[in-house]
Amino acid sequence: MPREKSPSTSTVRKRAPRKSAAAGRAITGVTRFVDPEQRAALIAESAFFRAEKRGFAPGHEVEDWLAAESEVDAKLMHAAESGTQV
């Protein structure tokens, strides 16, 4: 007869740490130097140019925005670290 599992041997799954926590702290540090509205405008401009580059094909708006957000945040972090102005 097969052996039954006892309730004390249950598998516990551990959750992976959120990647956005570190990114959120970094973005918060950058926003001390850049107004949130200015950051949003930079992201919108970058997303527009990404969409323009692929011919404004529909269905990629979120991808464009997220890529633009990463690009702008990286540039802002670099500028904050080096002390230059964006």
N, C-alpha and C positions, 0 to 999 in steps of 0.2 A: 504494500500500500504506500502511495506517495506521501512524503512528509509535508505537513502543512506549515506555512509560515506563521511564526508567532508575531503578535503585534509589536513586540519590542525590537524587531529587526527591520523596521521600516526604513526606506531610503530617504534621506534628507537632501533636498536639492539646494545648493547655494546659489544665490543670485550674483551675477557679475556686477561689479561696480559700474555706476553710470559714467559714461564718458563726458556727458554734458556738465557734470559738476565742476571739473577742472576748467573746462572751456568757459563755463559761466563765471567763474572767478576771474579768469583772464579778461573776459569781455567787460566785466565790471571795472577792472583796473583801467582798461582803455577808455571807458566812457567818462572817466574823470577828466580826460583831455579832449574828448570830442562830444559834442552835444548829441543826444540820441536822434534828434531830427536830422542832423547832418549825417550821421551814420546811416540812417534809413535812406537818405537821398543818394548817398554814395552806392549803397547796395542796389537801389532801384536803377541807377544809371548803369552799373556793371551788368545787371540782369538784362537790361534793354540791349546792351551791346552784344551779349551772348546770344540773345534771341535773334538779333539782326544778323549775326554771323552765320546762323543756321537757317536763314530765310524765313523767320517767324513761323516755322512749322508748329501747329498747335499740339498740345499735350506734353510739353516739356517745361511749363512755366515754373513748377515747383523745383525741378532740377536746376533750372537757371537761377532761381532765387537762392537756393541753398548753396550752390557753387559760388555765386556772387558774394553771399554773406561770408563764406569761408575766406574768400580772396580778400575782401575788404578788411575783415578782422585781422588776417595775417599781416596785411600792410599797415594797419593801425598799430598792431603790437610791435612790429619792427620799428615803426616811426617813434613809438613811445620809448622803446629800449634804447634807440640810438639818439634820442633827443631832438630829432628833426620834426619839422612841421609838415602836416599833410595838406 
